[in-house]
Amino acid sequence: MRIGLIAIDGCFGSAIASIIDIVRVADGARGDVDPRIDPIELAILGPKRRVTTTASMTLSVDQPLSESGEFDVVVVPALGTLTAAATNDALQSRDARSVIASLGRLDEATTRIAAACTGVFAVAETGRMHHRRATTSWFLGPEFLKRYPTVALDLDTMVVVDGNLVTAGAAFAHIDLALSLVRSISPDLAQHVAKLLIIDERPSQAAFVAYEHLRHEDPIVVEFERFVRARLDEPFNVAFVAQSLGTSRRTLERRVRAALNLTPLGFVQRLRIERARHLSATTDLTSAEIALRVGYANAETLRSLLRRERRRS
């Protein structure tokens, strides 16, 4: 497998370094796992001969972007931004536009595209993600959906594979993305590399999502969040909440889905789990007492939701 790793000025240094290290360890260890595994080659692609990452790491570019089509997989790492505004600005830079143009020219039948974090925005700019599943940085989900409403965004999953498109979540999900690429070559090799580098399996971003940091501008969703956070110990009825907010159930469901990619009930359940975990870690309350504090009369219902959430994360 030939992997082309795109790098532009300002991209996340840890993203580049983690992908390089995992791929090179995999190539070095493949003979120990199965001598029949073909070599795994990695080259740096970029719009200029040398690029500098956020960590002031300087990289020599092996091949220009115009040769991206020679690779089996082209990987787009994070742009080095943490906010919606900065990401939007980065996408307009000359280097980013060159990357987007080169991605748009790739033949989907011969080259897979893999991206993580804000790098997924660059792929979405090509139009290749219409009506396809993907993930990205959980805290930029609302902005992503606003820019690319036809993408089926899954913020829970760490790595999403949809045909020849592979996307991963925030920041250090680059590690999971790189392991996913190795797993596509050999599951045994991926498992071996994970053990060598002490990488835990993390199939979900759900455990890391802090919903109060999800940026959205919908006033109905803002009021909905305030309303339910103040009443997590009360039974939840979406029709009653909608009426209390002066809107219809259908409108509330549609607006919450658009902003948070969750149903109103799904969002409330996440808030309850978040509150339950906090109470468990910071108080001496029993499971039954915590359950009542977060709106569940039966402690077993809460335990069941927590077990399900652990399996997802």
C-alpha positions in Angstrom: 0.0 0.0 0.0 1.2 3.5 -0.9 0.0 6.2 1.5 0.2 9.9 0.6 0.1 12.1 3.7 -0.8 15.7 2.9 0.9 18.4 4.9 0.5 22.2 4.6 1.8 25.0 6.8 0.0 25.2 10.1 -1.3 21.6 10.1 -1.2 19.8 13.5 2.2 18.5 14.2 1.0 15.7 16.5 -1.4 14.5 13.7 1.4 14.2 11.2 3.8 12.6 13.6 1.3 10.0 14.9 0.4 8.9 11.4 4.0 8.7 10.3 5.0 6.7 13.4 2.1 4.2 13.2 2.5 3.5 9.5 6.3 3.1 9.8 6.0 0.8 12.8 3.4 -1.2 10.9 5.8 -1.5 7.9 8.6 -2.5 10.2 6.6 -5.1 12.0 4.7 -6.7 9.1 7.3 -9.4 8.6 6.9 -10.6 12.2 3.1 -10.9 11.7 2.9 -12.2 8.2 5.7 -12.2 5.6 3.1 -12.1 2.8 2.0 -8.6 3.7 3.2 -6.2 1.1 5.4 -3.2 2.0 3.6 -0.1 3.4 5.1 3.1 1.9 4.4 6.6 3.1 5.3 9.9 1.4 4.6 13.5 2.3 2.5 15.4 -0.2 2.3 19.2 -0.2 1.9 22.4 -2.2 5.5 23.4 -1.5 8.9 21.8 -0.9 8.9 22.4 2.9 6.1 22.9 5.3 6.0 23.8 9.0 3.5 22.4 11.4 1.9 23.9 14.6 4.6 22.3 16.6 7.3 24.1 14.5 8.2 20.7 13.0 9.6 21.3 9.5 8.9 18.6 6.9 10.4 18.0 3.5 7.7 17.3 1.0 8.4 14.1 -1.1 5.9 14.7 -3.9 3.7 17.5 -5.1 -0.1 17.5 -4.8 -0.4 16.9 -8.5 0.9 13.3 -8.0 -1.7 12.4 -5.3 -3.4 10.1 -7.8 -0.4 7.7 -7.7 -1.3 6.6 -4.1 -3.7 4.0 -2.8 -4.7 6.3 0.0 -4.4 10.0 0.5 -4.7 11.2 4.1 -5.8 14.8 5.0 -4.8 15.7 8.6 -6.2 18.5 10.8 -5.7 22.0 9.5 -4.4 23.2 12.9 -7.5 25.1 13.9 -9.8 24.8 16.9 -12.7 27.1 16.2 -15.3 27.4 13.4 -14.1 30.9 12.4 -10.4 29.8 12.2 -11.4 26.7 10.3 -13.3 28.7 7.7 -10.4 31.0 7.3 -8.0 28.1 6.9 -10.1 26.6 4.2 -9.8 29.8 2.2 -6.0 29.8 2.3 -4.1 29.3 -0.9 -2.5 26.0 0.3 -5.9 24.6 1.4 -7.5 25.5 -1.9 -4.7 23.6 -3.6 -5.4 20.6 -1.4 -9.1 20.7 -2.1 -8.5 21.0 -5.8 -6.1 18.0 -5.8 -8.6 15.9 -3.8 -11.3 16.8 -6.3 -9.3 15.4 -9.1 -8.7 12.0 -7.5 -10.2 8.9 -9.1 -12.5 7.3 -6.5 -12.1 3.9 -8.1 -8.3 3.8 -7.5 -7.6 6.1 -4.5 -9.2 6.2 -1.1 -9.4 9.4 0.9 -8.9 9.5 4.6 -9.2 12.5 6.9 -9.5 13.4 10.5 -10.6 16.4 12.6 -10.7 19.6 10.6 -9.2 17.8 7.6 -12.6 16.4 7.0 -13.8 19.9 6.2 -11.3 20.0 3.3 -12.7 16.8 1.9 -16.3 18.0 2.3 -15.3 21.1 0.2 -14.8 18.8 -2.8 -18.5 17.8 -2.8 -17.5 14.1 -2.5 -19.3 13.6 0.8 -22.9 14.3 -0.3 -25.3 11.8 1.3 -22.4 9.9 2.8 -21.6 9.0 6.4 -18.7 10.8 8.1 -17.4 12.2 11.4 -15.2 15.1 12.4 -14.2 17.0 15.5 -17.2 16.8 17.9 -17.0 20.4 18.9 -17.3 21.6 15.3 -20.2 19.4 14.5 -22.8 22.2 14.3 -20.6 24.3 12.0 -19.9 21.2 9.8 -23.6 20.5 9.4 -24.3 24.1 8.6 -21.7 24.1 5.8 -22.4 20.6 4.5 -26.1 19.7 5.4 -26.2 16.7 3.0 -23.5 14.8 4.9 -24.8 12.1 7.3 -22.6 13.3 10.3 -22.0 10.8 13.1 -20.2 12.6 16.0 -20.3 9.5 18.2 -18.1 7.3 16.2 -14.3 7.7 16.2 -13.7 6.3 12.7 -16.4 6.1 10.0 -15.8 4.1 6.9 -18.2 4.8 3.9 -16.9 3.0 0.8 -13.6 4.5 -0.2 -14.0 7.4 2.3 -12.6 7.1 5.8 -13.0 9.9 8.4 -12.0 10.2 12.0 -12.8 12.5 14.9 -11.0 15.2 16.8 -7.2 15.7 17.3 -5.7 12.4 18.5 -8.3 10.4 16.5 -5.5 10.6 13.9 -4.1 7.6 15.8 -7.4 5.7 15.3 -7.4 6.7 11.6 -3.9 5.4 11.1 -4.7 2.1 12.8 -7.8 1.9 10.7 -5.7 2.1 7.5 -3.4 -0.6 8.9 -6.4 -2.7 9.8 -7.5 -2.5 6.2 -4.3 -4.2 5.2 -4.2 -6.8 8.0 -6.3 -6.9 11.3 -3.5 -9.0 12.9 -0.9 -6.3 12.0 -3.1 -3.5 13.4 -3.6 -5.4 16.6 0.2 -6.0 16.8 1.0 -2.4 16.3 -1.6 -1.3 18.9 0.1 -3.6 21.4 3.6 -2.3 20.5 2.6 1.3 20.9 0.1 0.7 23.8 -2.9 2.1 21.9 -6.3 1.4 23.5 -9.3 0.8 21.2 -11.6 3.8 21.2 -14.5 3.3 18.9 -16.4 6.3 20.0 -16.0 10.1 20.7 -19.2 10.0 22.9 -17.3 9.8 26.1 -15.3 13.0 25.3 -18.2 15.2 24.1 -18.9 18.2 26.3 -22.2 19.4 24.9 -22.0 22.9 26.5 -19.1 23.5 24.1 -21.0 22.6 21.0 -21.4 25.9 19.1 -24.7 26.6 17.6 -26.8 29.8 17.1 -30.3 28.5 17.1 -32.2 30.3 19.9 -34.7 27.5 20.3 -32.0 25.0 20.9 -30.3 27.3 23.4 -33.5 27.7 25.3 -34.2 24.0 25.1 -30.8 23.2 26.6 -31.3 25.6 29.4 -34.8 24.3 30.1 -33.8 20.6 30.3 -30.5 21.2 32.2 -32.6 22.9 35.0 -35.0 20.0 35.1 -33.0 16.8 34.6 -34.6 15.3 37.7 -38.1 15.6 36.1 -39.7 13.3 33.6 -39.1 14.4 30.1 -41.9 14.9 27.7 -40.9 16.5 24.4 -44.4 17.9 23.6 -44.6 19.6 27.0 -41.1 21.1 26.6 -42.0 22.3 23.1 -45.1 24.0 24.4 -43.2 25.6 27.3 -40.8 27.1 24.8 -43.6 28.4 22.6 -42.9 26.1 19.6 -44.2 22.9 18.2 -42.9 19.4 18.9 -42.0 18.9 15.2 -40.1 22.2 15.1 -38.2 21.5 18.2 -37.2 18.0 17.0 -36.1 19.4 13.7 -34.0 22.2 15.2 -32.3 20.1 17.8 -31.4 17.5 15.2 -30.0 20.2 12.9 -27.9 21.8 15.7 -26.8 18.7 17.7 -27.4 15.7 15.4 -29.5 14.2 18.1 -33.1 13.8 18.9 -34.4 15.8 21.9 -34.7 12.6 24.0 -31.2 11.5 22.9 -29.8 14.8 24.0 -31.5 14.7 27.4 -30.2 11.2 27.9 -26.7 12.3 27.2 -27.1 15.2 29.7 -28.4 12.8 32.3 -25.5 10.5 31.8 -23.1 13.4 32.0 -24.7 14.6 35.3 -24.8 11.1 36.7 -21.1 10.6 36.1 -20.3 13.9 37.7 -22.3 13.1 40.8 -20.8 9.6 41.0 -17.3 11.1 40.9 -17.9 14.0 43.3 -20.4 12.9 45.9 -21.2 9.9 48.1 -24.7 9.5 46.8 -25.9 5.9 46.2 -26.8 4.7 42.7 -30.5 5.0 43.6 -30.1 8.6 44.8 -28.1 9.6 41.7 -30.8 8.0 39.5 -33.5 10.2 41.1 -31.3 13.3 40.7 -31.1 12.7 36.9 -34.7 11.8 36.3 -34.8 8.0 36.6 -37.0 6.4 39.3 -35.3 3.1 38.7 -31.5 2.9 39.3 -31.3 -0.1 37.0 -32.4 2.1 34.1 -29.5 4.4 34.7 -27.1 1.6 35.1 -28.3 0.1 31.8 -27.7 3.4 30.0 -24.3 3.8 31.5 -23.3 0.3 30.4 -24.5 1.0 26.9 -22.5 4.2 26.8 -19.4 2.4 28.0 -19.8 -0.1 25.2 -20.1 2.8 22.7 -17.0 4.5 24.0 
